[in-house]
Amino acid sequence: MKKKKKKRKPLQGLSKEERLEKAKVWIEQFEGDNIIKAYSKITGFNLKNAMNELRRLGAPLDSEEIARVKQTIQNRKLHNQRKREKKKREREEQELLAYLDSDETFAYIAGYTSGGAPYGVTHEQMQELEEWNENNPADE
């Protein structure tokens, strides 16, 4: 299947000088509600960079729109941080599960014989060890 070419955004891929010249004209003709978001889309910039460039160009930005964009940026940062933390927890859980291999017979599988049979500590042996540890606390 042939790959589709991505459609280039109107102000994307231009030199800085060309982009700034065309952006001035675009700003004058813009009639939408959210100029920062729109500029971000046509340039391929993130919201912060789009807002900064519009400020340098002297675009009319109201304080509400700036606050909304800053809040959006903050929300995205928090979302991405939570996503990274979740992936890290999941990765740690997977590593732990791989380390603590068990089945219906064994509480802990230490390894496998050359024939593929598991060996390790059975659930009964683990229960005996736990009971012994409860009755014989380590001297500190």
Phi and psi in degrees as GROMACS dihedral restraints (atoms count N, CA, C in turn):
[ dihedral_restraints ]
;  ai    aj    ak    al  type     phi  dphi    fc
    3     4     5     6     1   -76.5    20    10
    4     5     6     7     1   135.9    20    10
    6     7     8     9     1   -71.3    20    10
    7     8     9    10     1   140.2    20    10
    9    10    11    12     1   -82.1    20    10
   10    11    12    13     1   138.1    20    10
   12    13    14    15     1   -77.4    20    10
   13    14    15    16     1   136.5    20    10
   15    16    17    18     1   -73.2    20    10
   16    17    18    19     1   136.8    20    10
   18    19    20    21     1   -74.7    20    10
   19    20    21    22     1   125.2    20    10
   21    22    23    24     1   -74.2    20    10
   22    23    24    25     1   139.6    20    10
   24    25    26    27     1   -74.8    20    10
   25    26    27    28     1   150.9    20    10
   27    28    29    30     1   -52.8    20    10
   28    29    30    31     1   -38.7    20    10
   30    31    32    33     1  -109.2    20    10
   31    32    33    34     1    14.1    20    10
   33    34    35    36     1   -92.4    20    10
   34    35    36    37     1   140.4    20    10
   36    37    38    39     1    83.9    20    10
   37    38    39    40     1     3.9    20    10
   39    40    41    42     1   -89.5    20    10
   40    41    42    43     1   160.7    20    10
   42    43    44    45     1   -67.6    20    10
   43    44    45    46     1   160.8    20    10
   45    46    47    48     1   -58.5    20    10
   46    47    48    49     1   -43.1    20    10
   48    49    50    51     1   -62.3    20    10
   49    50    51    52     1   -46.1    20    10
   51    52    53    54     1   -62.9    20    10
   52    53    54    55     1   -43.9    20    10
   54    55    56    57     1   -61.9    20    10
   55    56    57    58     1   -44.3    20    10
   57    58    59    60     1   -66.0    20    10
   58    59    60    61     1   -38.3    20    10
   60    61    62    63     1   -63.6    20    10
   61    62    63    64     1   -48.2    20    10
   63    64    65    66     1   -68.0    20    10
   64    65    66    67     1   -31.9    20    10
   66    67    68    69     1   -65.6    20    10
   67    68    69    70     1   -38.1    20    10
   69    70    71    72     1   -59.3    20    10
   70    71    72    73     1   -43.6    20    10
   72    73    74    75     1   -66.4    20    10
   73    74    75    76     1   -43.1    20    10
   75    76    77    78     1   -61.2    20    10
   76    77    78    79     1   -41.9    20    10
   78    79    80    81     1   -60.8    20    10
   79    80    81    82     1   -43.3    20    10
   81    82    83    84     1   -63.6    20    10
   82    83    84    85     1   -33.5    20    10
   84    85    86    87     1   -89.9    20    10
   85    86    87    88     1   -10.5    20    10
   87    88    89    90     1   -67.4    20    10
   88    89    90    91     1   132.6    20    10
   90    91    92    93     1  -128.5    20    10
   91    92    93    94     1    15.2    20    10
   93    94    95    96     1   -88.5    20    10
   94    95    96    97     1  -171.3    20    10
   96    97    98    99     1   -89.2    20    10
   97    98    99   100     1   -43.0    20    10
   99   100   101   102     1  -116.5    20    10
  100   101   102   103     1    90.7    20    10
  102   103   104   105     1   -67.1    20    10
  103   104   105   106     1   -34.0    20    10
  105   106   107   108     1   -66.0    20    10
  106   107   108   109     1   -47.1    20    10
  108   109   110   111     1   -63.9    20    10
  109   110   111   112     1   -42.4    20    10
  111   112   113   114     1   -63.9    20    10
  112   113   114   115     1   -43.1    20    10
  114   115   116   117     1   -66.0    20    10
  115   116   117   118     1   -37.5    20    10
  117   118   119   120     1   -59.7    20    10
  118   119   120   121     1   -42.1    20    10
  120   121   122   123     1   -67.8    20    10
  121   122   123   124     1   -41.7    20    10
  123   124   125   126     1   -79.9    20    10
  124   125   126   127     1   -17.7    20    10
  126   127   128   129     1  -101.7    20    10
  127   128   129   130     1   -22.1    20    10
  129   130   131   132     1    84.2    20    10
  130   131   132   133     1     9.7    20    10
  132   133   134   135     1   -80.2    20    10
  133   134   135   136     1   158.0    20    10
  135   136   137   138     1   -76.4    20    10
  136   137   138   139     1   169.2    20    10
  138   139   140   141     1   -60.5    20    10
  139   140   141   142     1   -39.6    20    10
  141   142   143   144     1   -64.0    20    10
  142   143   144   145     1   -47.3    20    10
  144   145   146   147     1   -67.1    20    10
  145   146   147   148     1   -37.2    20    10
  147   148   149   150     1   -62.5    20    10
  148   149   150   151     1   -44.3    20    10
  150   151   152   153     1   -63.1    20    10
  151   152   153   154     1   -43.8    20    10
  153   154   155   156     1   -63.6    20    10
  154   155   156   157     1   -41.2    20    10
  156   157   158   159     1   -68.5    20    10
  157   158   159   160     1   -39.0    20    10
  159   160   161   162     1   -63.4    20    10
  160   161   162   163     1   -37.8    20    10
  162   163   164   165     1   -61.8    20    10
  163   164   165   166     1   -45.6    20    10
  165   166   167   168     1   -62.3    20    10
  166   167   168   169     1   -31.7    20    10
  168   169   170   171     1   -82.0    20    10
  169   170   171   172     1    -7.3    20    10
  171   172   173   174     1    79.9    20    10
  172   173   174   175     1    26.4    20    10
  174   175   176   177     1   -69.0    20    10
  175   176   177   178     1   147.7    20    10
  177   178   179   180     1   -75.3    20    10
  178   179   180   181     1   101.2    20    10
  180   181   182   183     1  -111.6    20    10
  181   182   183   184     1   126.1    20    10
  183   184   185   186     1   -89.0    20    10
  184   185   186   187     1   157.1    20    10
  186   187   188   189     1   -63.7    20    10
  187   188   189   190     1   -32.1    20    10
  189   190   191   192     1   -63.5    20    10
  190   191   192   193     1   -43.8    20    10
  192   193   194   195     1   -65.6    20    10
  193   194   195   196     1   -41.5    20    10
  195   196   197   198     1   -62.7    20    10
  196   197   198   199     1   -44.2    20    10
  198   199   200   201     1   -63.4    20    10
  199   200   201   202     1   -40.0    20    10
  201   202   203   204     1   -64.4    20    10
  202   203   204   205     1   -41.8    20    10
  204   205   206   207     1   -66.3    20    10
  205   206   207   208     1   -43.5    20    10
  207   208   209   210     1   -61.9    20    10
  208   209   210   211     1   -39.0    20    10
  210   211   212   213     1   -66.3    20    10
  211   212   213   214     1   -40.3    20    10
  213   214   215   216     1   -62.0    20    10
  214   215   216   217     1   -43.3    20    10
  216   217   218   219     1   -61.6    20    10
  217   218   219   220     1   -44.4    20    10
  219   220   221   222     1   -63.4    20    10
  220   221   222   223     1   -42.7    20    10
  222   223   224   225     1   -62.4    20    10
  223   224   225   226     1   -40.3    20    10
  225   226   227   228     1   -64.8    20    10
  226   227   228   229     1   -40.5    20    10
  228   229   230   231     1   -60.5    20    10
  229   230   231   232     1   -46.5    20    10
  231   232   233   234     1   -62.8    20    10
  232   233   234   235     1   -42.8    20    10
  234   235   236   237     1   -61.2    20    10
  235   236   237   238     1   -47.2    20    10
  237   238   239   240     1   -65.2    20    10
  238   239   240   241     1   -37.4    20    10
  240   241   242   243     1   -64.6    20    10
  241   242   243   244     1   -44.1    20    10
  243   244   245   246     1   -63.8    20    10
  244   245   246   247     1   -38.0    20    10
  246   247   248   249     1   -62.8    20    10
  247   248   249   250     1   -44.8    20    10
  249   250   251   252     1   -62.1    20    10
  250   251   252   253     1   -42.6    20    10
  252   253   254   255     1   -64.4    20    10
  253   254   255   256     1   -40.2    20    10
  255   256   257   258     1   -63.9    20    10
  256   257   258   259     1   -45.1    20    10
  258   259   260   261     1   -61.5    20    10
  259   260   261   262     1   -39.7    20    10
  261   262   263   264     1   -63.9    20    10
  262   263   264   265     1   -44.9    20    10
  264   265   266   267     1   -61.3    20    10
  265   266   267   268     1   -43.9    20    10
  267   268   269   270     1   -63.0    20    10
  268   269   270   271     1   -40.9    20    10
  270   271   272   273     1   -64.6    20    10
  271   272   273   274     1   -42.3    20    10
  273   274   275   276     1   -64.0    20    10
  274   275   276   277     1   -40.0    20    10
  276   277   278   279     1   -63.3    20    10
  277   278   279   280     1   -41.6    20    10
  279   280   281   282     1   -63.7    20    10
  280   281   282   283     1   -41.5    20    10
  282   283   284   285     1   -63.7    20    10
  283   284   285   286     1   -40.8    20    10
  285   286   287   288     1   -65.5    20    10
  286   287   288   289     1   -42.4    20    10
  288   289   290   291     1   -64.5    20    10
  289   290   291   292     1   -37.2    20    10
  291   292   293   294     1   -67.3    20    10
  292   293   294   295     1   -34.7    20    10
  294   295   296   297     1   -74.5    20    10
  295   296   297   298     1   -41.0    20    10
  297   298   299   300     1   -96.8    20    10
  298   299   300   301     1    69.2    20    10
  300   301   302   303     1   -75.3    20    10
  301   302   303   304     1   131.7    20    10
  303   304   305   306     1  -150.8    20    10
  304   305   306   307     1   167.1    20    10
  306   307   308   309     1  -148.8    20    10
  307   308   309   310     1  -164.2    20    10
  309   310   311   312     1   -69.5    20    10
  310   311   312   313     1   -20.7    20    10
  312   313   314   315     1   -96.2    20    10
  313   314   315   316     1   -44.3    20    10
  315   316   317   318     1  -107.0    20    10
  316   317   318   319     1   133.8    20    10
  318   319   320   321     1   -76.1    20    10
  319   320   321   322     1   -32.3    20    10
  321   322   323   324     1  -141.6    20    10
  322   323   324   325     1   122.8    20    10
  324   325   326   327     1   -97.0    20    10
  325   326   327   328     1   114.0    20    10
  327   328   329   330     1   -78.7    20    10
  328   329   330   331     1   -28.8    20    10
  330   331   332   333     1   177.8    20    10
  331   332   333   334     1  -168.0    20    10
  333   334   335   336     1  -133.1    20    10
  334   335   336   337     1   144.4    20    10
  336   337   338   339     1   -72.9    20    10
  337   338   339   340     1   171.5    20    10
  339   340   341   342     1   -63.8    20    10
  340   341   342   343     1   -23.9    20    10
  342   343   344   345     1   -84.2    20    10
  343   344   345   346     1    -6.2    20    10
  345   346   347   348     1    98.2    20    10
  346   347   348   349     1     3.0    20    10
  348   349   350   351     1   -81.5    20    10
  349   350   351   352     1   136.2    20    10
  351   352   353   354     1   -77.1    20    10
  352   353   354   355     1   153.0    20    10
  354   355   356   357     1  -140.8    20    10
  355   356   357   358     1   153.3    20    10
  357   358   359   360     1   162.7    20    10
  358   359   360   361     1  -147.8    20    10
  360   361   362   363     1  -100.5    20    10
  361   362   363   364     1   124.4    20    10
  363   364   365   366     1   -76.5    20    10
  364   365   366   367     1   166.4    20    10
  366   367   368   369     1   -61.3    20    10
  367   368   369   370     1   -39.0    20    10
  369   370   371   372     1   -64.6    20    10
  370   371   372   373     1   -43.8    20    10
  372   373   374   375     1   -64.3    20    10
  373   374   375   376     1   -38.8    20    10
  375   376   377   378     1   -64.8    20    10
  376   377   378   379     1   -41.0    20    10
  378   379   380   381     1   -63.6    20    10
  379   380   381   382     1   -42.1    20    10
  381   382   383   384     1   -62.1    20    10
  382   383   384   385     1   -41.7    20    10
  384   385   386   387     1   -63.6    20    10
  385   386   387   388     1   -41.6    20    10
  387   388   389   390     1   -65.0    20    10
  388   389   390   391     1   -42.3    20    10
  390   391   392   393     1   -63.7    20    10
  391   392   393   394     1   -41.4    20    10
  393   394   395   396     1   -64.1    20    10
  394   395   396   397     1   -41.0    20    10
  396   397   398   399     1   -64.8    20    10
  397   398   399   400     1   -35.6    20    10
  399   400   401   402     1   -67.1    20    10
  400   401   402   403     1   -39.1    20    10
  402   403   404   405     1   -81.5    20    10
  403   404   405   406     1   -21.0    20    10
  405   406   407   408     1  -126.9    20    10
  406   407   408   409     1    75.2    20    10
  408   409   410   411     1   -64.2    20    10
  409   410   411   412     1   147.0    20    10
  411   412   413   414     1   -68.6    20    10
  412   413   414   415     1   136.6    20    10
  414   415   416   417     1   -76.1    20    10
  415   416   417   418     1   130.3    20    10
